[in-house]
Amino acid sequence: MIELLGLGKRYGWDRLREAIQESLALGCTDAAAVRHLVTANELVRSHTEPFELSGLERYDRPLPQMQEYDLLLSLTTTGAEVAR
């Protein structure tokens, strides 16, 4: 409660009231949630420039072939012993 009163003094009571109402509507009762909502418009958000995705093709890899693994699984389920 003391933290909320401090937020009210610093950012204004109307802004605090709106943040509390929004927090309760979201189901949050924590003072940290209210603090975040009060200060959210002051957060610095960096804007990234769009980039071309065509250069990512070099990272494409074929999917692994799992036939050998499936064969091992079928051996263990039929009771055959697998060499370790």
Gaussian input, Z-matrix of N, CA and C with variables (Angstrom, degrees):
# hf/3-21g

backbone

0 1
 N
 C     1     B1
 C     2     B2     1     A1
 N     3     B3     2     A2     1     D1
 C     4     B4     3     A3     2     D2
 C     5     B5     4     A4     3     D3
 N     6     B6     5     A5     4     D4
 C     7     B7     6     A6     5     D5
 C     8     B8     7     A7     6     D6
 N     9     B9     8     A8     7     D7
 C    10    B10     9     A9     8     D8
 C    11    B11    10    A10     9     D9
 N    12    B12    11    A11    10    D10
 C    13    B13    12    A12    11    D11
 C    14    B14    13    A13    12    D12
 N    15    B15    14    A14    13    D13
 C    16    B16    15    A15    14    D14
 C    17    B17    16    A16    15    D15
 N    18    B18    17    A17    16    D16
 C    19    B19    18    A18    17    D17
 C    20    B20    19    A19    18    D18
 N    21    B21    20    A20    19    D19
 C    22    B22    21    A21    20    D20
 C    23    B23    22    A22    21    D21
 N    24    B24    23    A23    22    D22
 C    25    B25    24    A24    23    D23
 C    26    B26    25    A25    24    D24
 N    27    B27    26    A26    25    D25
 C    28    B28    27    A27    26    D26
 C    29    B29    28    A28    27    D27
 N    30    B30    29    A29    28    D28
 C    31    B31    30    A30    29    D29
 C    32    B32    31    A31    30    D30
 N    33    B33    32    A32    31    D31
 C    34    B34    33    A33    32    D32
 C    35    B35    34    A34    33    D33
 N    36    B36    35    A35    34    D34
 C    37    B37    36    A36    35    D35
 C    38    B38    37    A37    36    D36
 N    39    B39    38    A38    37    D37
 C    40    B40    39    A39    38    D38
 C    41    B41    40    A40    39    D39
 N    42    B42    41    A41    40    D40
 C    43    B43    42    A42    41    D41
 C    44    B44    43    A43    42    D42
 N    45    B45    44    A44    43    D43
 C    46    B46    45    A45    44    D44
 C    47    B47    46    A46    45    D45
 N    48    B48    47    A47    46    D46
 C    49    B49    48    A48    47    D47
 C    50    B50    49    A49    48    D48
 N    51    B51    50    A50    49    D49
 C    52    B52    51    A51    50    D50
 C    53    B53    52    A52    51    D51
 N    54    B54    53    A53    52    D52
 C    55    B55    54    A54    53    D53
 C    56    B56    55    A55    54    D54
 N    57    B57    56    A56    55    D55
 C    58    B58    57    A57    56    D56
 C    59    B59    58    A58    57    D57
 N    60    B60    59    A59    58    D58
 C    61    B61    60    A60    59    D59
 C    62    B62    61    A61    60    D60
 N    63    B63    62    A62    61    D61
 C    64    B64    63    A63    62    D62
 C    65    B65    64    A64    63    D63
 N    66    B66    65    A65    64    D64
 C    67    B67    66    A66    65    D65
 C    68    B68    67    A67    66    D66
 N    69    B69    68    A68    67    D67
 C    70    B70    69    A69    68    D68
 C    71    B71    70    A70    69    D69
 N    72    B72    71    A71    70    D70
 C    73    B73    72    A72    71    D71
 C    74    B74    73    A73    72    D72
 N    75    B75    74    A74    73    D73
 C    76    B76    75    A75    74    D74
 C    77    B77    76    A76    75    D75
 N    78    B78    77    A77    76    D76
 C    79    B79    78    A78    77    D77
 C    80    B80    79    A79    78    D78
 N    81    B81    80    A80    79    D79
 C    82    B82    81    A81    80    D80
 C    83    B83    82    A82    81    D81
 N    84    B84    83    A83    82    D82
 C    85    B85    84    A84    83    D83
 C    86    B86    85    A85    84    D84
 N    87    B87    86    A86    85    D85
 C    88    B88    87    A87    86    D86
 C    89    B89    88    A88    87    D87
 N    90    B90    89    A89    88    D88
 C    91    B91    90    A90    89    D89
 C    92    B92    91    A91    90    D90
 N    93    B93    92    A92    91    D91
 C    94    B94    93    A93    92    D92
 C    95    B95    94    A94    93    D93
 N    96    B96    95    A95    94    D94
 C    97    B97    96    A96    95    D95
 C    98    B98    97    A97    96    D96
 N    99    B99    98    A98    97    D97
 C   100   B100    99    A99    98    D98
 C   101   B101   100   A100    99    D99
 N   102   B102   101   A101   100   D100
 C   103   B103   102   A102   101   D101
 C   104   B104   103   A103   102   D102
 N   105   B105   104   A104   103   D103
 C   106   B106   105   A105   104   D104
 C   107   B107   106   A106   105   D105
 N   108   B108   107   A107   106   D106
 C   109   B109   108   A108   107   D107
 C   110   B110   109   A109   108   D108
 N   111   B111   110   A110   109   D109
 C   112   B112   111   A111   110   D110
 C   113   B113   112   A112   111   D111
 N   114   B114   113   A113   112   D112
 C   115   B115   114   A114   113   D113
 C   116   B116   115   A115   114   D114
 N   117   B117   116   A116   115   D115
 C   118   B118   117   A117   116   D116
 C   119   B119   118   A118   117   D117
 N   120   B120   119   A119   118   D118
 C   121   B121   120   A120   119   D119
 C   122   B122   121   A121   120   D120
 N   123   B123   122   A122   121   D121
 C   124   B124   123   A123   122   D122
 C   125   B125   124   A124   123   D123
 N   126   B126   125   A125   124   D124
 C   127   B127   126   A126   125   D125
 C   128   B128   127   A127   126   D126
 N   129   B129   128   A128   127   D127
 C   130   B130   129   A129   128   D128
 C   131   B131   130   A130   129   D129
 N   132   B132   131   A131   130   D130
 C   133   B133   132   A132   131   D131
 C   134   B134   133   A133   132   D132
 N   135   B135   134   A134   133   D133
 C   136   B136   135   A135   134   D134
 C   137   B137   136   A136   135   D135
 N   138   B138   137   A137   136   D136
 C   139   B139   138   A138   137   D137
 C   140   B140   139   A139   138   D138
 N   141   B141   140   A140   139   D139
 C   142   B142   141   A141   140   D140
 C   143   B143   142   A142   141   D141
 N   144   B144   143   A143   142   D142
 C   145   B145   144   A144   143   D143
 C   146   B146   145   A145   144   D144
 N   147   B147   146   A146   145   D145
 C   148   B148   147   A147   146   D146
 C   149   B149   148   A148   147   D147
 N   150   B150   149   A149   148   D148
 C   151   B151   150   A150   149   D149
 C   152   B152   151   A151   150   D150
 N   153   B153   152   A152   151   D151
 C   154   B154   153   A153   152   D152
 C   155   B155   154   A154   153   D153
 N   156   B156   155   A155   154   D154
 C   157   B157   156   A156   155   D155
 C   158   B158   157   A157   156   D156
 N   159   B159   158   A158   157   D157
 C   160   B160   159   A159   158   D158
 C   161   B161   160   A160   159   D159
 N   162   B162   161   A161   160   D160
 C   163   B163   162   A162   161   D161
 C   164   B164   163   A163   162   D162
 N   165   B165   164   A164   163   D163
 C   166   B166   165   A165   164   D164
 C   167   B167   166   A166   165   D165
 N   168   B168   167   A167   166   D166
 C   169   B169   168   A168   167   D167
 C   170   B170   169   A169   168   D168
 N   171   B171   170   A170   169   D169
 C   172   B172   171   A171   170   D170
 C   173   B173   172   A172   171   D171
 N   174   B174   173   A173   172   D172
 C   175   B175   174   A174   173   D173
 C   176   B176   175   A175   174   D174
 N   177   B177   176   A176   175   D175
 C   178   B178   177   A177   176   D176
 C   179   B179   178   A178   177   D177
 N   180   B180   179   A179   178   D178
 C   181   B181   180   A180   179   D179
 C   182   B182   181   A181   180   D180
 N   183   B183   182   A182   181   D181
 C   184   B184   183   A183   182   D182
 C   185   B185   184   A184   183   D183
 N   186   B186   185   A185   184   D184
 C   187   B187   186   A186   185   D185
 C   188   B188   187   A187   186   D186
 N   189   B189   188   A188   187   D187
 C   190   B190   189   A189   188   D188
 C   191   B191   190   A190   189   D189
 N   192   B192   191   A191   190   D190
 C   193   B193   192   A192   191   D191
 C   194   B194   193   A193   192   D192
 N   195   B195   194   A194   193   D193
 C   196   B196   195   A195   194   D194
 C   197   B197   196   A196   195   D195
 N   198   B198   197   A197   196   D196
 C   199   B199   198   A198   197   D197
 C   200   B200   199   A199   198   D198
 N   201   B201   200   A200   199   D199
 C   202   B202   201   A201   200   D200
 C   203   B203   202   A202   201   D201
 N   204   B204   203   A203   202   D202
 C   205   B205   204   A204   203   D203
 C   206   B206   205   A205   204   D204
 N   207   B207   206   A206   205   D205
 C   208   B208   207   A207   206   D206
 C   209   B209   208   A208   207   D207
 N   210   B210   209   A209   208   D208
 C   211   B211   210   A210   209   D209
 C   212   B212   211   A211   210   D210
 N   213   B213   212   A212   211   D211
 C   214   B214   213   A213   212   D212
 C   215   B215   214   A214   213   D213
 N   216   B216   215   A215   214   D214
 C   217   B217   216   A216   215   D215
 C   218   B218   217   A217   216   D216
 N   219   B219   218   A218   217   D217
 C   220   B220   219   A219   218   D218
 C   221   B221   220   A220   219   D219
 N   222   B222   221   A221   220   D220
 C   223   B223   222   A222   221   D221
 C   224   B224   223   A223   222   D222
 N   225   B225   224   A224   223   D223
 C   226   B226   225   A225   224   D224
 C   227   B227   226   A226   225   D225
 N   228   B228   227   A227   226   D226
 C   229   B229   228   A228   227   D227
 C   230   B230   229   A229   228   D228
 N   231   B231   230   A230   229   D229
 C   232   B232   231   A231   230   D230
 C   233   B233   232   A232   231   D231
 N   234   B234   233   A233   232   D232
 C   235   B235   234   A234   233   D233
 C   236   B236   235   A235   234   D234
 N   237   B237   236   A236   235   D235
 C   238   B238   237   A237   236   D236
 C   239   B239   238   A238   237   D237
 N   240   B240   239   A239   238   D238
 C   241   B241   240   A240   239   D239
 C   242   B242   241   A241   240   D240
 N   243   B243   242   A242   241   D241
 C   244   B244   243   A243   242   D242
 C   245   B245   244   A244   243   D243
 N   246   B246   245   A245   244   D244
 C   247   B247   246   A246   245   D245
 C   248   B248   247   A247   246   D246
 N   249   B249   248   A248   247   D247
 C   250   B250   249   A249   248   D248
 C   251   B251   250   A250   249   D249

   B1=1.4477
   B2=1.5300
   B3=1.3293
   B4=1.4688
   B5=1.5278
   B6=1.3329
   B7=1.4685
   B8=1.5264
   B9=1.3198
   B10=1.4632
   B11=1.5237
   B12=1.3146
   B13=1.4642
   B14=1.5224
   B15=1.3281
   B16=1.4658
   B17=1.5149
   B18=1.3309
   B19=1.4645
   B20=1.5231
   B21=1.3333
   B22=1.4578
   B23=1.5189
   B24=1.3188
   B25=1.4725
   B26=1.5265
   B27=1.3283
   B28=1.4673
   B29=1.5235
   B30=1.3396
   B31=1.4626
   B32=1.5227
   B33=1.2943
   B34=1.4597
   B35=1.5156
   B36=1.3288
   B37=1.4625
   B38=1.5296
   B39=1.3233
   B40=1.4660
   B41=1.5335
   B42=1.3136
   B43=1.4620
   B44=1.5315
   B45=1.3315
   B46=1.4570
   B47=1.5232
   B48=1.3102
   B49=1.4666
   B50=1.5267
   B51=1.3228
   B52=1.4657
   B53=1.5228
   B54=1.3259
   B55=1.4659
   B56=1.5276
   B57=1.3182
   B58=1.4670
   B59=1.5250
   B60=1.3123
   B61=1.4650
   B62=1.5275
   B63=1.3194
   B64=1.4567
   B65=1.5320
   B66=1.3160
   B67=1.4578
   B68=1.5237
   B69=1.3105
   B70=1.4656
   B71=1.5288
   B72=1.3326
   B73=1.4652
   B74=1.5245
   B75=1.3316
   B76=1.4566
   B77=1.5248
   B78=1.3279
   B79=1.4589
   B80=1.5132
   B81=1.3221
   B82=1.4674
   B83=1.5217
   B84=1.3024
   B85=1.4636
   B86=1.5238
   B87=1.2983
   B88=1.4558
   B89=1.5253
   B90=1.3159
   B91=1.4672
   B92=1.5260
   B93=1.3223
   B94=1.4636
   B95=1.5272
   B96=1.3259
   B97=1.4632
   B98=1.5221
   B99=1.3193
   B100=1.4643
   B101=1.5210
   B102=1.3335
   B103=1.4642
   B104=1.5236
   B105=1.3273
   B106=1.4662
   B107=1.5216
   B108=1.3243
   B109=1.4601
   B110=1.5255
   B111=1.3161
   B112=1.4707
   B113=1.5197
   B114=1.3243
   B115=1.4661
   B116=1.5274
   B117=1.3261
   B118=1.4698
   B119=1.5238
   B120=1.3187
   B121=1.4680
   B122=1.5266
   B123=1.3282
   B124=1.4618
   B125=1.5234
   B126=1.3262
   B127=1.4580
   B128=1.5171
   B129=1.3032
   B130=1.4581
   B131=1.5119
   B132=1.2956
   B133=1.4602
   B134=1.5232
   B135=1.3025
   B136=1.4608
   B137=1.5249
   B138=1.2935
   B139=1.4537
   B140=1.5227
   B141=1.2991
   B142=1.4504
   B143=1.5217
   B144=1.2795
   B145=1.4552
   B146=1.5228
   B147=1.3205
   B148=1.4717
   B149=1.5269
   B150=1.3127
   B151=1.4548
   B152=1.5235
   B153=1.2912
   B154=1.4521
   B155=1.5266
   B156=1.3137
   B157=1.4542
   B158=1.5233
   B159=1.3023
   B160=1.4621
   B161=1.5213
   B162=1.3006
   B163=1.4596
   B164=1.5160
   B165=1.3216
   B166=1.4622
   B167=1.5188
   B168=1.3184
   B169=1.4559
   B170=1.5199
   B171=1.3001
   B172=1.4695
   B173=1.5277
   B174=1.3339
   B175=1.4622
   B176=1.5261
   B177=1.3200
   B178=1.4648
   B179=1.5152
   B180=1.3056
   B181=1.4566
   B182=1.5280
   B183=1.3230
   B184=1.4576
   B185=1.5284
   B186=1.3067
   B187=1.4562
   B188=1.5292
   B189=1.3242
   B190=1.4667
   B191=1.5300
   B192=1.3067
   B193=1.4652
   B194=1.5251
   B195=1.3110
   B196=1.4573
   B197=1.5255
   B198=1.3227
   B199=1.4510
   B200=1.5326
   B201=1.3375
   B202=1.4572
   B203=1.5266
   B204=1.3016
   B205=1.4638
   B206=1.5215
   B207=1.3228
   B208=1.4623
   B209=1.5262
   B210=1.3312
   B211=1.4505
   B212=1.5246
   B213=1.3233
   B214=1.4668
   B215=1.5223
   B216=1.3182
   B217=1.4658
   B218=1.5147
   B219=1.3213
   B220=1.4605
   B221=1.5197
   B222=1.3303
   B223=1.4621
   B224=1.5176
   B225=1.3235
   B226=1.4589
   B227=1.5186
   B228=1.3110
   B229=1.4632
   B230=1.5181
   B231=1.3427
   B232=1.4623
   B233=1.5075
   B234=1.3079
   B235=1.4572
   B236=1.4938
   B237=1.3006
   B238=1.4606
   B239=1.5200
   B240=1.3145
   B241=1.4525
   B242=1.5212
   B243=1.2921
   B244=1.4585
   B245=1.5004
   B246=1.3382
   B247=1.4683
   B248=1.5064
   B249=1.3089
   B250=1.4669
   B251=1.4924
   A1=110.32
   A2=116.29
   A3=119.86
   A4=110.02
   A5=116.41
   A6=119.47
   A7=110.73
   A8=116.85
   A9=120.16
   A10=111.37
   A11=117.13
   A12=119.70
   A13=111.04
   A14=115.87
   A15=119.81
   A16=111.56
   A17=116.97
   A18=120.06
   A19=111.09
   A20=116.16
   A21=120.18
   A22=111.57
   A23=116.08
   A24=119.80
   A25=111.08
   A26=115.23
   A27=119.51
   A28=113.01
   A29=117.93
   A30=121.16
   A31=113.88
   A32=116.65
   A33=119.75
   A34=111.30
   A35=114.58
   A36=120.77
   A37=112.30
   A38=117.10
   A39=119.37
   A40=110.72
   A41=115.70
   A42=120.30
   A43=110.47
   A44=116.78
   A45=120.88
   A46=110.42
   A47=117.39
   A48=121.52
   A49=110.49
   A50=116.66
   A51=120.36
   A52=111.35
   A53=116.46
   A54=120.36
   A55=110.86
   A56=117.39
   A57=120.53
   A58=109.89
   A59=117.01
   A60=120.05
   A61=110.92
   A62=116.92
   A63=120.50
   A64=110.50
   A65=116.21
   A66=120.51
   A67=111.35
   A68=116.60
   A69=120.05
   A70=111.23
   A71=116.58
   A72=120.05
   A73=110.91
   A74=116.96
   A75=121.75
   A76=112.46
   A77=116.60
   A78=120.87
   A79=113.70
   A80=117.36
   A81=121.87
   A82=109.29
   A83=115.89
   A84=119.62
   A85=111.62
   A86=117.08
   A87=122.13
   A88=110.62
   A89=116.01
   A90=120.40
   A91=110.91
   A92=117.36
   A93=120.16
   A94=110.99
   A95=117.00
   A96=120.23
   A97=110.39
   A98=116.44
   A99=120.52
   A100=109.60
   A101=117.13
   A102=121.13
   A103=110.01
   A104=116.80
   A105=120.08
   A106=110.97
   A107=116.96
   A108=120.02
   A109=111.76
   A110=117.00
   A111=120.06
   A112=110.61
   A113=116.63
   A114=120.35
   A115=113.68
   A116=118.79
   A117=121.55
   A118=112.73
   A119=117.99
   A120=118.63
   A121=111.92
   A122=118.58
   A123=121.75
   A124=112.48
   A125=117.03
   A126=120.08
   A127=110.37
   A128=115.58
   A129=121.30
   A130=107.88
   A131=115.37
   A132=121.27
   A133=108.52
   A134=115.08
   A135=118.11
   A136=109.56
   A137=115.48
   A138=121.58
   A139=107.75
   A140=115.51
   A141=119.41
   A142=109.78
   A143=114.23
   A144=120.63
   A145=108.38
   A146=117.80
   A147=119.36
   A148=110.13
   A149=115.49
   A150=119.47
   A151=109.67
   A152=114.91
   A153=122.03
   A154=109.76
   A155=117.25
   A156=121.50
   A157=113.17
   A158=117.85
   A159=119.61
   A160=111.91
   A161=118.87
   A162=121.39
   A163=113.62
   A164=117.74
   A165=120.69
   A166=113.28
   A167=117.75
   A168=120.20
   A169=112.27
   A170=117.18
   A171=119.34
   A172=111.91
   A173=117.24
   A174=120.93
   A175=112.99
   A176=117.79
   A177=120.63
   A178=109.65
   A179=115.62
   A180=121.48
   A181=108.60
   A182=117.68
   A183=119.14
   A184=110.30
   A185=115.45
   A186=119.91
   A187=109.21
   A188=118.36
   A189=120.01
   A190=111.21
   A191=115.20
   A192=121.56
   A193=107.51
   A194=117.06
   A195=121.20
   A196=113.59
   A197=118.86
   A198=120.64
   A199=111.88
   A200=117.50
   A201=120.44
   A202=110.83
   A203=116.68
   A204=120.59
   A205=110.39
   A206=116.73
   A207=120.39
   A208=110.47
   A209=117.03
   A210=120.97
   A211=110.41
   A212=117.35
   A213=120.68
   A214=111.15
   A215=116.80
   A216=119.83
   A217=110.92
   A218=117.18
   A219=119.38
   A220=110.66
   A221=118.19
   A222=120.69
   A223=111.83
   A224=117.51
   A225=120.31
   A226=111.10
   A227=119.22
   A228=120.12
   A229=112.22
   A230=117.19
   A231=119.58
   A232=111.97
   A233=117.67
   A234=121.38
   A235=113.41
   A236=119.26
   A237=121.86
   A238=108.88
   A239=115.76
   A240=119.64
   A241=110.16
   A242=115.74
   A243=121.68
   A244=107.86
   A245=116.65
   A246=121.33
   A247=109.11
   A248=114.86
   A249=119.69
   A250=110.74
   D1=-39.04
   D2=-179.55
   D3=-63.63
   D4=-40.01
   D5=178.35
   D6=-62.60
   D7=-40.25
   D8=179.18
   D9=-65.34
   D10=-39.24
   D11=177.14
   D12=-63.39
   D13=-39.14
   D14=176.54
   D15=-63.71
   D16=-38.80
   D17=176.87
   D18=-64.55
   D19=-37.53
   D20=178.58
   D21=-63.88
   D22=-41.82
   D23=178.34
   D24=-64.50
   D25=-40.29
   D26=-174.25
   D27=-78.13
   D28=-42.12
   D29=-171.99
   D30=-109.02
   D31=-7.16
   D32=-179.92
   D33=102.33
   D34=146.21
   D35=-173.54
   D36=-72.83
   D37=-34.12
   D38=178.55
   D39=-65.82
   D40=-43.38
   D41=179.06
   D42=-63.92
   D43=-39.97
   D44=177.72
   D45=-64.74
   D46=-43.88
   D47=-179.55
   D48=-60.56
   D49=-44.03
   D50=178.32
   D51=-62.80
   D52=-41.00
   D53=179.93
   D54=-66.22
   D55=-38.76
   D56=178.41
   D57=-66.49
   D58=-43.49
   D59=179.17
   D60=-63.13
   D61=-42.02
   D62=179.02
   D63=-66.18
   D64=-41.13
   D65=178.66
   D66=-61.64
   D67=-44.22
   D68=178.96
   D69=-66.31
   D70=-37.32
   D71=177.69
   D72=-64.13
   D73=-31.49
   D74=178.29
   D75=-82.66
   D76=-8.20
   D77=-179.67
   D78=87.17
   D79=16.14
   D80=179.91
   D81=-101.43
   D82=131.53
   D83=177.85
   D84=-119.43
   D85=11.44
   D86=-177.47
   D87=-88.59
   D88=142.81
   D89=179.25
   D90=-64.18
   D91=-30.75
   D92=179.36
   D93=-64.81
   D94=-35.54
   D95=177.68
   D96=-66.18
   D97=-41.88
   D98=178.37
   D99=-64.78
   D100=-42.83
   D101=178.90
   D102=-59.86
   D103=-42.30
   D104=178.90
   D105=-62.21
   D106=-44.03
   D107=-179.06
   D108=-66.97
   D109=-35.20
   D110=178.81
   D111=-68.00
   D112=-39.90
   D113=-174.23
   D114=-98.67
   D115=4.84
   D116=-174.10
   D117=-59.51
   D118=-35.23
   D119=-177.94
   D120=-74.73
   D121=-10.90
   D122=177.71
   D123=-92.75
   D124=-9.01
   D125=-178.74
   D126=-65.79
   D127=140.68
   D128=179.26
   D129=-89.95
   D130=121.75
   D131=178.46
   D132=-114.14
   D133=121.37
   D134=179.47
   D135=-81.24
   D136=144.36
   D137=178.84
   D138=-104.56
   D139=124.24
   D140=179.12
   D141=-94.44
   D142=147.04
   D143=178.37
   D144=-82.24
   D145=141.30
   D146=176.13
   D147=-65.05
   D148=147.91
   D149=178.34
   D150=-131.32
   D151=160.75
   D152=-176.70
   D153=-77.86
   D154=128.57
   D155=-178.45
   D156=-86.19
   D157=-9.34
   D158=-175.92
   D159=-63.57
   D160=-23.67
   D161=179.76
   D162=-74.10
   D163=-9.34
   D164=-178.12
   D165=-82.12
   D166=-8.52
   D167=-178.75
   D168=-60.51
   D169=-27.36
   D170=-178.67
   D171=-66.67
   D172=-14.71
   D173=178.82
   D174=-93.68
   D175=-2.30
   D176=177.63
   D177=-64.52
   D178=133.85
   D179=178.15
   D180=-128.72
   D181=145.90
   D182=177.52
   D183=-68.46
   D184=150.66
   D185=177.16
   D186=-68.39
   D187=145.83
   D188=-179.87
   D189=-67.35
   D190=148.95
   D191=176.42
   D192=-90.78
   D193=123.94
   D194=-172.51
   D195=-107.28
   D196=12.19
   D197=-176.78
   D198=-60.89
   D199=-43.59
   D200=-179.35
   D201=-63.73
   D202=-40.81
   D203=177.98
   D204=-64.73
   D205=-43.12
   D206=178.24
   D207=-61.57
   D208=-36.35
   D209=177.45
   D210=-63.21
   D211=-43.72
   D212=177.30
   D213=-61.52
   D214=-41.06
   D215=179.07
   D216=-63.53
   D217=-40.13
   D218=-179.69
   D219=-68.27
   D220=-32.51
   D221=176.85
   D222=-65.98
   D223=-40.76
   D224=-178.35
   D225=-73.75
   D226=-26.93
   D227=-179.50
   D228=-82.28
   D229=-20.10
   D230=178.44
   D231=-89.21
   D232=-1.88
   D233=178.44
   D234=95.47
   D235=-3.28
   D236=177.81
   D237=-70.69
   D238=145.14
   D239=-179.20
   D240=-89.29
   D241=136.68
   D242=-179.71
   D243=-99.77
   D244=131.68
   D245=178.85
   D246=-65.68
   D247=138.01
   D248=179.64
   D249=-103.86

